[in-house]
Amino acid sequence: MTLPADFAPEAVAAIRARLDMARAQGAKILFAIESGSRAWGFPSPDSDYDCRFVYVRPVADHLVLEQPRDVLEFPLEGEIDAGGWDLRKALLLALGGNAVIVEWAKSLIVYEEVAGFRPRLLDLLAEIVDPAKVSRHYLGLARSHVAKAGSFAGEVKLKKLFYLIRPIVALDWMEQRDFTSLPPMNMVDCLAETEVPAQAAGEIRKLIEKKRMTRELGTGPIPAEIACYLEARYGHHEMNLAGSARDEARQARNRGLATDFYRREAESQ
């Protein structure tokens, strides 16, 4: 386990209780990590605890007419948000370019894990995940938050601004590497490894530090240097981001690799 020293013991206990409830429903938890702002590098004192986990069910659970759901969810209670995906769902989404499972597998904040599973999963994801598809995933996130903000010049919830900054920085990180690899999960690390205008990067770091110390940032205009950066880079990626080339042979190969991986992991539990 690698949990930060400032994680509240009662929150960790509440998360462990939910993981135990998942096990009581027949799930074998392969790993459980922290996602959200705490893992992305821009927490605030009142940030939720966002536990996400991947699980697999016994083979016998699949030999039934009515398949169990491929997600396990728990009601959001206070600052505790916990939920997980069946490994099959996670792999299918990865094949489609969804970056979430890659981020979960890279999280440095770990509640529990089966020894050796995440390295095996990351090796597979390196083979089957198409960075070009992942770039479209990040552009979709950015597009959603631009739509919610309405304007780069108006008032926004400053806490929510990070959900637009993160995918734009990730896209820049990927572009600067010719879209051949996937960015770090932690936005602070991603920013440090990306060529961003110095003034904009400095303002982003100031905002991160302010969020770290402030329970409620409230609303306000986007700082000018950040607004200029986001507007320019969002427009750039909207105009220039290419789709992935359709390669049916590679897709079939990747699906086969994912199927074999899923079968091995399910049969070994």
ChimeraX commands (.cxc) that place a marker at each C-alpha (Angstrom):
marker #1 position 0.00,0.00,0.00 radius 0.5
marker #1 position 1.19,3.50,-0.81 radius 0.5
marker #1 position -1.17,6.02,0.77 radius 0.5
marker #1 position -0.20,9.62,1.52 radius 0.5
marker #1 position 0.32,10.47,5.17 radius 0.5
marker #1 position -2.42,13.10,5.04 radius 0.5
marker #1 position -5.15,10.64,4.03 radius 0.5
marker #1 position -7.78,10.63,6.78 radius 0.5
marker #1 position -7.80,7.22,8.55 radius 0.5
marker #1 position -11.60,7.23,8.74 radius 0.5
marker #1 position -11.84,7.81,4.97 radius 0.5
marker #1 position -9.44,4.95,4.27 radius 0.5
marker #1 position -11.45,2.71,6.62 radius 0.5
marker #1 position -14.68,3.64,4.80 radius 0.5
marker #1 position -13.09,2.76,1.46 radius 0.5
marker #1 position -11.84,-0.56,2.78 radius 0.5
marker #1 position -15.37,-1.32,3.99 radius 0.5
marker #1 position -16.68,-0.78,0.45 radius 0.5
marker #1 position -13.99,-3.02,-0.99 radius 0.5
marker #1 position -15.07,-5.70,1.47 radius 0.5
marker #1 position -18.66,-5.25,0.27 radius 0.5
marker #1 position -17.48,-5.77,-3.30 radius 0.5
marker #1 position -15.78,-8.99,-2.26 radius 0.5
marker #1 position -19.00,-10.09,-0.56 radius 0.5
marker #1 position -20.66,-9.79,-3.97 radius 0.5
marker #1 position -18.19,-12.26,-5.45 radius 0.5
marker #1 position -15.63,-9.83,-6.88 radius 0.5
marker #1 position -11.91,-10.61,-6.73 radius 0.5
marker #1 position -10.28,-7.18,-6.54 radius 0.5
marker #1 position -7.18,-6.99,-8.71 radius 0.5
marker #1 position -6.26,-3.48,-7.65 radius 0.5
marker #1 position -7.86,-0.50,-5.95 radius 0.5
marker #1 position -6.38,2.96,-6.40 radius 0.5
marker #1 position -7.12,6.64,-5.86 radius 0.5
marker #1 position -8.23,8.57,-8.91 radius 0.5
marker #1 position -9.58,12.11,-9.22 radius 0.5
marker #1 position -7.94,15.30,-8.06 radius 0.5
marker #1 position -5.83,13.68,-5.34 radius 0.5
marker #1 position -4.13,11.39,-7.86 radius 0.5
marker #1 position -4.11,14.02,-10.63 radius 0.5
marker #1 position -1.99,16.33,-8.49 radius 0.5
marker #1 position -4.41,19.16,-7.72 radius 0.5
marker #1 position -6.27,18.27,-4.50 radius 0.5
marker #1 position -7.92,20.73,-2.17 radius 0.5
marker #1 position -8.42,20.26,1.59 radius 0.5
marker #1 position -11.99,19.06,1.00 radius 0.5
marker #1 position -11.41,16.90,-2.09 radius 0.5
marker #1 position -13.38,13.69,-2.27 radius 0.5
marker #1 position -11.66,10.35,-1.97 radius 0.5
marker #1 position -12.20,8.73,-5.37 radius 0.5
marker #1 position -11.41,5.04,-5.03 radius 0.5
marker #1 position -11.55,3.08,-8.28 radius 0.5
marker #1 position -10.94,-0.62,-8.64 radius 0.5
marker #1 position -10.76,-3.39,-11.21 radius 0.5
marker #1 position -12.07,-6.83,-10.38 radius 0.5
marker #1 position -12.68,-10.22,-11.90 radius 0.5
marker #1 position -15.38,-12.75,-11.12 radius 0.5
marker #1 position -14.99,-16.54,-10.80 radius 0.5
marker #1 position -15.39,-18.47,-14.04 radius 0.5
marker #1 position -18.61,-20.03,-12.69 radius 0.5
marker #1 position -20.21,-16.59,-12.54 radius 0.5
marker #1 position -19.98,-16.39,-16.34 radius 0.5
marker #1 position -21.69,-19.77,-16.92 radius 0.5
marker #1 position -25.16,-18.42,-16.23 radius 0.5
marker #1 position -27.94,-17.10,-18.43 radius 0.5
marker #1 position -28.12,-13.71,-16.77 radius 0.5
marker #1 position -24.67,-12.13,-16.62 radius 0.5
marker #1 position -23.89,-9.93,-13.61 radius 0.5
marker #1 position -23.36,-6.22,-14.24 radius 0.5
marker #1 position -19.84,-5.26,-15.25 radius 0.5
marker #1 position -19.66,-2.40,-12.74 radius 0.5
marker #1 position -19.88,-2.23,-8.96 radius 0.5
marker #1 position -21.04,1.09,-7.58 radius 0.5
marker #1 position -21.66,2.47,-4.12 radius 0.5
marker #1 position -23.70,5.53,-3.16 radius 0.5
marker #1 position -21.67,8.71,-2.78 radius 0.5
marker #1 position -21.57,9.34,0.94 radius 0.5
marker #1 position -19.87,12.46,2.28 radius 0.5
marker #1 position -16.41,12.59,0.75 radius 0.5
marker #1 position -16.25,8.90,-0.20 radius 0.5
marker #1 position -16.76,7.96,-3.85 radius 0.5
marker #1 position -15.98,4.34,-4.72 radius 0.5
marker #1 position -16.69,2.16,-7.73 radius 0.5
marker #1 position -15.12,-0.45,-9.95 radius 0.5
marker #1 position -15.14,-2.13,-13.34 radius 0.5
marker #1 position -15.01,-5.77,-14.29 radius 0.5
marker #1 position -11.71,-6.48,-16.04 radius 0.5
marker #1 position -13.57,-7.35,-19.25 radius 0.5
marker #1 position -15.21,-3.90,-19.34 radius 0.5
marker #1 position -11.87,-2.22,-18.64 radius 0.5
marker #1 position -10.17,-4.05,-21.51 radius 0.5
marker #1 position -12.97,-3.37,-23.98 radius 0.5
marker #1 position -12.83,0.34,-23.16 radius 0.5
marker #1 position -9.04,0.32,-23.51 radius 0.5
marker #1 position -9.36,-1.19,-26.98 radius 0.5
marker #1 position -11.64,1.71,-27.87 radius 0.5
marker #1 position -9.13,4.33,-26.74 radius 0.5
marker #1 position -10.60,5.16,-23.33 radius 0.5
marker #1 position -7.71,6.48,-21.22 radius 0.5
marker #1 position -9.31,5.81,-17.84 radius 0.5
marker #1 position -8.03,2.27,-17.29 radius 0.5
marker #1 position -4.51,3.37,-18.29 radius 0.5
marker #1 position -4.69,6.16,-15.71 radius 0.5
marker #1 position -5.96,3.81,-13.02 radius 0.5
marker #1 position -3.19,1.33,-13.75 radius 0.5
marker #1 position -0.60,4.12,-13.41 radius 0.5
marker #1 position -1.94,5.65,-10.18 radius 0.5
marker #1 position 0.69,5.97,-7.47 radius 0.5
marker #1 position -1.90,5.98,-4.66 radius 0.5
marker #1 position -2.82,2.36,-4.02 radius 0.5
marker #1 position -5.28,0.95,-1.49 radius 0.5
marker #1 position -4.58,-2.68,-2.37 radius 0.5
marker #1 position -3.51,-4.84,-5.29 radius 0.5
marker #1 position -2.75,-8.39,-6.30 radius 0.5
marker #1 position 1.04,-8.57,-6.54 radius 0.5
marker #1 position 2.22,-8.45,-10.13 radius 0.5
marker #1 position -1.14,-7.73,-11.73 radius 0.5
marker #1 position -0.67,-4.06,-12.59 radius 0.5
marker #1 position 2.72,-4.62,-14.30 radius 0.5
marker #1 position 1.11,-7.36,-16.40 radius 0.5
marker #1 position -1.81,-5.10,-17.23 radius 0.5
marker #1 position 0.44,-2.18,-18.15 radius 0.5
marker #1 position 2.47,-4.41,-20.46 radius 0.5
marker #1 position -0.75,-5.44,-22.20 radius 0.5
marker #1 position -2.06,-1.86,-22.41 radius 0.5
marker #1 position 1.21,-0.76,-24.01 radius 0.5
marker #1 position 0.45,-3.27,-26.77 radius 0.5
marker #1 position -3.28,-2.75,-27.33 radius 0.5
marker #1 position -3.97,0.94,-26.59 radius 0.5
marker #1 position -3.76,3.23,-29.62 radius 0.5
marker #1 position -2.42,6.66,-28.54 radius 0.5
marker #1 position -4.26,8.27,-31.46 radius 0.5
marker #1 position -7.56,7.01,-30.04 radius 0.5
marker #1 position -6.57,8.17,-26.56 radius 0.5
marker #1 position -5.89,11.65,-27.93 radius 0.5
marker #1 position -9.49,11.75,-29.15 radius 0.5
marker #1 position -10.57,10.75,-25.64 radius 0.5
marker #1 position -8.72,13.71,-24.15 radius 0.5
marker #1 position -10.08,16.06,-26.81 radius 0.5
marker #1 position -13.57,14.87,-25.94 radius 0.5
marker #1 position -12.95,15.70,-22.27 radius 0.5
marker #1 position -11.68,19.15,-23.21 radius 0.5
marker #1 position -14.63,19.76,-25.54 radius 0.5
marker #1 position -17.08,18.84,-22.78 radius 0.5
marker #1 position -15.54,21.26,-20.30 radius 0.5
marker #1 position -15.27,24.05,-22.88 radius 0.5
marker #1 position -19.00,23.62,-23.50 radius 0.5
marker #1 position -19.70,23.85,-19.77 radius 0.5
marker #1 position -17.52,26.95,-19.35 radius 0.5
marker #1 position -19.14,28.62,-22.36 radius 0.5
marker #1 position -16.26,31.04,-22.87 radius 0.5
marker #1 position -12.58,31.46,-22.14 radius 0.5
marker #1 position -13.29,35.01,-20.99 radius 0.5
marker #1 position -16.28,34.58,-18.68 radius 0.5
marker #1 position -16.70,33.61,-15.05 radius 0.5
marker #1 position -16.01,29.96,-14.27 radius 0.5
marker #1 position -15.86,27.75,-11.23 radius 0.5
marker #1 position -12.12,27.82,-10.68 radius 0.5
marker #1 position -12.17,24.36,-9.10 radius 0.5
marker #1 position -13.62,22.98,-12.35 radius 0.5
marker #1 position -11.03,24.78,-14.47 radius 0.5
marker #1 position -8.53,22.00,-13.74 radius 0.5
marker #1 position -10.75,19.54,-15.60 radius 0.5
marker #1 position -10.11,21.56,-18.76 radius 0.5
marker #1 position -6.42,22.23,-18.12 radius 0.5
marker #1 position -5.65,18.54,-17.57 radius 0.5
marker #1 position -6.69,17.18,-21.01 radius 0.5
marker #1 position -5.15,20.15,-22.85 radius 0.5
marker #1 position -1.78,19.61,-21.15 radius 0.5
marker #1 position -2.10,15.86,-21.84 radius 0.5
marker #1 position -2.72,16.55,-25.52 radius 0.5
marker #1 position 0.30,18.85,-25.71 radius 0.5
marker #1 position 2.43,16.18,-23.98 radius 0.5
marker #1 position 1.30,13.63,-26.56 radius 0.5
marker #1 position 1.76,15.93,-29.55 radius 0.5
marker #1 position 5.31,16.74,-28.48 radius 0.5
marker #1 position 6.01,13.00,-28.66 radius 0.5
marker #1 position 4.27,12.51,-32.01 radius 0.5
marker #1 position 1.32,10.75,-30.35 radius 0.5
marker #1 position 3.37,7.60,-29.82 radius 0.5
marker #1 position 2.94,7.26,-26.04 radius 0.5
marker #1 position 0.56,8.05,-23.22 radius 0.5
marker #1 position 0.95,10.93,-20.74 radius 0.5
marker #1 position 1.49,10.66,-16.98 radius 0.5
marker #1 position -1.65,10.48,-14.86 radius 0.5
marker #1 position -0.45,13.23,-12.51 radius 0.5
marker #1 position -0.99,16.64,-14.12 radius 0.5
marker #1 position 1.90,18.25,-12.22 radius 0.5
marker #1 position 4.26,15.64,-13.69 radius 0.5
marker #1 position 2.67,16.02,-17.12 radius 0.5
marker #1 position 3.07,19.80,-16.98 radius 0.5
marker #1 position 6.73,19.48,-15.95 radius 0.5
marker #1 position 7.40,17.27,-18.98 radius 0.5
marker #1 position 5.56,19.48,-21.49 radius 0.5
marker #1 position 6.66,22.61,-23.31 radius 0.5
marker #1 position 4.04,25.13,-22.20 radius 0.5
marker #1 position 4.44,28.94,-22.36 radius 0.5
marker #1 position 6.32,29.85,-19.19 radius 0.5
marker #1 position 3.83,32.41,-17.93 radius 0.5
marker #1 position 0.88,30.07,-18.45 radius 0.5
marker #1 position 2.71,27.20,-16.73 radius 0.5
marker #1 position 3.57,29.48,-13.82 radius 0.5
marker #1 position -0.05,30.60,-13.43 radius 0.5
marker #1 position -1.25,26.98,-13.53 radius 0.5
marker #1 position 1.19,26.06,-10.76 radius 0.5
marker #1 position 0.03,29.04,-8.68 radius 0.5
marker #1 position -3.58,27.93,-9.10 radius 0.5
marker #1 position -2.68,24.37,-8.08 radius 0.5
marker #1 position -1.01,25.68,-4.92 radius 0.5
marker #1 position -3.96,27.93,-4.15 radius 0.5
marker #1 position -6.35,24.99,-4.55 radius 0.5
marker #1 position -4.16,22.90,-2.27 radius 0.5
marker #1 position -4.64,25.44,0.51 radius 0.5
marker #1 position -8.23,26.55,-0.10 radius 0.5
marker #1 position -11.42,24.64,0.62 radius 0.5
marker #1 position -13.49,26.61,-1.89 radius 0.5
marker #1 position -11.96,28.58,-4.77 radius 0.5
marker #1 position -15.31,30.00,-5.84 radius 0.5
marker #1 position -15.89,31.54,-9.24 radius 0.5
marker #1 position -13.89,34.06,-11.20 radius 0.5
marker #1 position -12.36,34.83,-14.58 radius 0.5
marker #1 position -9.77,32.43,-15.93 radius 0.5
marker #1 position -6.34,33.99,-15.31 radius 0.5
marker #1 position -5.38,35.73,-18.55 radius 0.5
marker #1 position -2.25,33.70,-19.35 radius 0.5
marker #1 position -4.08,30.43,-18.70 radius 0.5
marker #1 position -7.07,31.54,-20.80 radius 0.5
marker #1 position -4.81,32.49,-23.70 radius 0.5
marker #1 position -3.00,29.15,-23.52 radius 0.5
marker #1 position -6.18,27.06,-23.27 radius 0.5
marker #1 position -7.99,28.87,-26.06 radius 0.5
marker #1 position -5.02,28.62,-28.43 radius 0.5
marker #1 position -4.23,24.99,-27.74 radius 0.5
marker #1 position -7.84,23.84,-27.68 radius 0.5
marker #1 position -8.39,25.45,-31.06 radius 0.5
marker #1 position -5.18,23.91,-32.35 radius 0.5
marker #1 position -6.13,20.39,-31.31 radius 0.5
marker #1 position -9.70,20.76,-32.60 radius 0.5
marker #1 position -8.31,21.72,-36.01 radius 0.5
marker #1 position -5.34,19.38,-36.24 radius 0.5
marker #1 position -5.96,16.21,-34.25 radius 0.5
marker #1 position -5.99,13.30,-36.65 radius 0.5
marker #1 position -8.07,10.19,-36.25 radius 0.5
marker #1 position -6.44,6.80,-35.93 radius 0.5
marker #1 position -5.86,4.82,-39.11 radius 0.5
marker #1 position -8.16,1.84,-39.45 radius 0.5
marker #1 position -6.04,-1.30,-39.28 radius 0.5
marker #1 position -8.32,-4.30,-39.03 radius 0.5
marker #1 position -5.47,-6.78,-38.72 radius 0.5
marker #1 position -3.98,-4.88,-35.79 radius 0.5
marker #1 position -7.39,-4.50,-34.16 radius 0.5
marker #1 position -7.97,-8.25,-34.42 radius 0.5
marker #1 position -4.51,-8.89,-32.96 radius 0.5
marker #1 position -5.14,-6.51,-30.06 radius 0.5
marker #1 position -8.53,-8.01,-29.35 radius 0.5
marker #1 position -6.93,-11.45,-29.31 radius 0.5
marker #1 position -4.25,-10.31,-26.87 radius 0.5
marker #1 position -6.88,-8.77,-24.59 radius 0.5
marker #1 position -9.05,-11.90,-24.76 radius 0.5
marker #1 position -6.12,-14.17,-23.86 radius 0.5
marker #1 position -5.15,-11.86,-21.00 radius 0.5
marker #1 position -8.70,-11.80,-19.64 radius 0.5
marker #1 position -9.01,-15.57,-19.84 radius 0.5
marker #1 position -5.70,-16.16,-18.05 radius 0.5
marker #1 position -6.52,-13.73,-15.26 radius 0.5
marker #1 position -10.05,-15.09,-14.76 radius 0.5
marker #1 position -8.90,-18.71,-14.72 radius 0.5
marker #1 position -6.05,-17.99,-12.28 radius 0.5
marker #1 position -8.25,-16.49,-9.59 radius 0.5
marker link #1:1,2 radius 0.2
marker link #1:2,3 radius 0.2
marker link #1:3,4 radius 0.2
marker link #1:4,5 radius 0.2
marker link #1:5,6 radius 0.2
marker link #1:6,7 radius 0.2
marker link #1:7,8 radius 0.2
marker link #1:8,9 radius 0.2
marker link #1:9,10 radius 0.2
marker link #1:10,11 radius 0.2
marker link #1:11,12 radius 0.2
marker link #1:12,13 radius 0.2
marker link #1:13,14 radius 0.2
marker link #1:14,15 radius 0.2
marker link #1:15,16 radius 0.2
marker link #1:16,17 radius 0.2
marker link #1:17,18 radius 0.2
marker link #1:18,19 radius 0.2
marker link #1:19,20 radius 0.2
marker link #1:20,21 radius 0.2
marker link #1:21,22 radius 0.2
marker link #1:22,23 radius 0.2
marker link #1:23,24 radius 0.2
marker link #1:24,25 radius 0.2
marker link #1:25,26 radius 0.2
marker link #1:26,27 radius 0.2
marker link #1:27,28 radius 0.2
marker link #1:28,29 radius 0.2
marker link #1:29,30 radius 0.2
marker link #1:30,31 radius 0.2
marker link #1:31,32 radius 0.2
marker link #1:32,33 radius 0.2
marker link #1:33,34 radius 0.2
marker link #1:34,35 radius 0.2
marker link #1:35,36 radius 0.2
marker link #1:36,37 radius 0.2
marker link #1:37,38 radius 0.2
marker link #1:38,39 radius 0.2
marker link #1:39,40 radius 0.2
marker link #1:40,41 radius 0.2
marker link #1:41,42 radius 0.2
marker link #1:42,43 radius 0.2
marker link #1:43,44 radius 0.2
marker link #1:44,45 radius 0.2
marker link #1:45,46 radius 0.2
marker link #1:46,47 radius 0.2
marker link #1:47,48 radius 0.2
marker link #1:48,49 radius 0.2
marker link #1:49,50 radius 0.2
marker link #1:50,51 radius 0.2
marker link #1:51,52 radius 0.2
marker link #1:52,53 radius 0.2
marker link #1:53,54 radius 0.2
marker link #1:54,55 radius 0.2
marker link #1:55,56 radius 0.2
marker link #1:56,57 radius 0.2
marker link #1:57,58 radius 0.2
marker link #1:58,59 radius 0.2
marker link #1:59,60 radius 0.2
marker link #1:60,61 radius 0.2
marker link #1:61,62 radius 0.2
marker link #1:62,63 radius 0.2
marker link #1:63,64 radius 0.2
marker link #1:64,65 radius 0.2
marker link #1:65,66 radius 0.2
marker link #1:66,67 radius 0.2
marker link #1:67,68 radius 0.2
marker link #1:68,69 radius 0.2
marker link #1:69,70 radius 0.2
marker link #1:70,71 radius 0.2
marker link #1:71,72 radius 0.2
marker link #1:72,73 radius 0.2
marker link #1:73,74 radius 0.2
marker link #1:74,75 radius 0.2
marker link #1:75,76 radius 0.2
marker link #1:76,77 radius 0.2
marker link #1:77,78 radius 0.2
marker link #1:78,79 radius 0.2
marker link #1:79,80 radius 0.2
marker link #1:80,81 radius 0.2
marker link #1:81,82 radius 0.2
marker link #1:82,83 radius 0.2
marker link #1:83,84 radius 0.2
marker link #1:84,85 radius 0.2
marker link #1:85,86 radius 0.2
marker link #1:86,87 radius 0.2
marker link #1:87,88 radius 0.2
marker link #1:88,89 radius 0.2
marker link #1:89,90 radius 0.2
marker link #1:90,91 radius 0.2
marker link #1:91,92 radius 0.2
marker link #1:92,93 radius 0.2
marker link #1:93,94 radius 0.2
marker link #1:94,95 radius 0.2
marker link #1:95,96 radius 0.2
marker link #1:96,97 radius 0.2
marker link #1:97,98 radius 0.2
marker link #1:98,99 radius 0.2
marker link #1:99,100 radius 0.2
marker link #1:100,101 radius 0.2
marker link #1:101,102 radius 0.2
marker link #1:102,103 radius 0.2
marker link #1:103,104 radius 0.2
marker link #1:104,105 radius 0.2
marker link #1:105,106 radius 0.2
marker link #1:106,107 radius 0.2
marker link #1:107,108 radius 0.2
marker link #1:108,109 radius 0.2
marker link #1:109,110 radius 0.2
marker link #1:110,111 radius 0.2
marker link #1:111,112 radius 0.2
marker link #1:112,113 radius 0.2
marker link #1:113,114 radius 0.2
marker link #1:114,115 radius 0.2
marker link #1:115,116 radius 0.2
marker link #1:116,117 radius 0.2
marker link #1:117,118 radius 0.2
marker link #1:118,119 radius 0.2
marker link #1:119,120 radius 0.2
marker link #1:120,121 radius 0.2
marker link #1:121,122 radius 0.2
marker link #1:122,123 radius 0.2
marker link #1:123,124 radius 0.2
marker link #1:124,125 radius 0.2
marker link #1:125,126 radius 0.2
marker link #1:126,127 radius 0.2
marker link #1:127,128 radius 0.2
marker link #1:128,129 radius 0.2
marker link #1:129,130 radius 0.2
marker link #1:130,131 radius 0.2
marker link #1:131,132 radius 0.2
marker link #1:132,133 radius 0.2
marker link #1:133,134 radius 0.2
marker link #1:134,135 radius 0.2
marker link #1:135,136 radius 0.2
marker link #1:136,137 radius 0.2
marker link #1:137,138 radius 0.2
marker link #1:138,139 radius 0.2
marker link #1:139,140 radius 0.2
marker link #1:140,141 radius 0.2
marker link #1:141,142 radius 0.2
marker link #1:142,143 radius 0.2
marker link #1:143,144 radius 0.2
marker link #1:144,145 radius 0.2
marker link #1:145,146 radius 0.2
marker link #1:146,147 radius 0.2
marker link #1:147,148 radius 0.2
marker link #1:148,149 radius 0.2
marker link #1:149,150 radius 0.2
marker link #1:150,151 radius 0.2
marker link #1:151,152 radius 0.2
marker link #1:152,153 radius 0.2
marker link #1:153,154 radius 0.2
marker link #1:154,155 radius 0.2
marker link #1:155,156 radius 0.2
marker link #1:156,157 radius 0.2
marker link #1:157,158 radius 0.2
marker link #1:158,159 radius 0.2
marker link #1:159,160 radius 0.2
marker link #1:160,161 radius 0.2
marker link #1:161,162 radius 0.2
marker link #1:162,163 radius 0.2
marker link #1:163,164 radius 0.2
marker link #1:164,165 radius 0.2
marker link #1:165,166 radius 0.2
marker link #1:166,167 radius 0.2
marker link #1:167,168 radius 0.2
marker link #1:168,169 radius 0.2
marker link #1:169,170 radius 0.2
marker link #1:170,171 radius 0.2
marker link #1:171,172 radius 0.2
marker link #1:172,173 radius 0.2
marker link #1:173,174 radius 0.2
marker link #1:174,175 radius 0.2
marker link #1:175,176 radius 0.2
marker link #1:176,177 radius 0.2
marker link #1:177,178 radius 0.2
marker link #1:178,179 radius 0.2
marker link #1:179,180 radius 0.2
marker link #1:180,181 radius 0.2
marker link #1:181,182 radius 0.2
marker link #1:182,183 radius 0.2
marker link #1:183,184 radius 0.2
marker link #1:184,185 radius 0.2
marker link #1:185,186 radius 0.2
marker link #1:186,187 radius 0.2
marker link #1:187,188 radius 0.2
marker link #1:188,189 radius 0.2
marker link #1:189,190 radius 0.2
marker link #1:190,191 radius 0.2
marker link #1:191,192 radius 0.2
marker link #1:192,193 radius 0.2
marker link #1:193,194 radius 0.2
marker link #1:194,195 radius 0.2
marker link #1:195,196 radius 0.2
marker link #1:196,197 radius 0.2
marker link #1:197,198 radius 0.2
marker link #1:198,199 radius 0.2
marker link #1:199,200 radius 0.2
marker link #1:200,201 radius 0.2
marker link #1:201,202 radius 0.2
marker link #1:202,203 radius 0.2
marker link #1:203,204 radius 0.2
marker link #1:204,205 radius 0.2
marker link #1:205,206 radius 0.2
marker link #1:206,207 radius 0.2
marker link #1:207,208 radius 0.2
marker link #1:208,209 radius 0.2
marker link #1:209,210 radius 0.2
marker link #1:210,211 radius 0.2
marker link #1:211,212 radius 0.2
marker link #1:212,213 radius 0.2
marker link #1:213,214 radius 0.2
marker link #1:214,215 radius 0.2
marker link #1:215,216 radius 0.2
marker link #1:216,217 radius 0.2
marker link #1:217,218 radius 0.2
marker link #1:218,219 radius 0.2
marker link #1:219,220 radius 0.2
marker link #1:220,221 radius 0.2
marker link #1:221,222 radius 0.2
marker link #1:222,223 radius 0.2
marker link #1:223,224 radius 0.2
marker link #1:224,225 radius 0.2
marker link #1:225,226 radius 0.2
marker link #1:226,227 radius 0.2
marker link #1:227,228 radius 0.2
marker link #1:228,229 radius 0.2
marker link #1:229,230 radius 0.2
marker link #1:230,231 radius 0.2
marker link #1:231,232 radius 0.2
marker link #1:232,233 radius 0.2
marker link #1:233,234 radius 0.2
marker link #1:234,235 radius 0.2
marker link #1:235,236 radius 0.2
marker link #1:236,237 radius 0.2
marker link #1:237,238 radius 0.2
marker link #1:238,239 radius 0.2
marker link #1:239,240 radius 0.2
marker link #1:240,241 radius 0.2
marker link #1:241,242 radius 0.2
marker link #1:242,243 radius 0.2
marker link #1:243,244 radius 0.2
marker link #1:244,245 radius 0.2
marker link #1:245,246 radius 0.2
marker link #1:246,247 radius 0.2
marker link #1:247,248 radius 0.2
marker link #1:248,249 radius 0.2
marker link #1:249,250 radius 0.2
marker link #1:250,251 radius 0.2
marker link #1:251,252 radius 0.2
marker link #1:252,253 radius 0.2
marker link #1:253,254 radius 0.2
marker link #1:254,255 radius 0.2
marker link #1:255,256 radius 0.2
marker link #1:256,257 radius 0.2
marker link #1:257,258 radius 0.2
marker link #1:258,259 radius 0.2
marker link #1:259,260 radius 0.2
marker link #1:260,261 radius 0.2
marker link #1:261,262 radius 0.2
marker link #1:262,263 radius 0.2
marker link #1:263,264 radius 0.2
marker link #1:264,265 radius 0.2
marker link #1:265,266 radius 0.2
marker link #1:266,267 radius 0.2
marker link #1:267,268 radius 0.2
marker link #1:268,269 radius 0.2
view
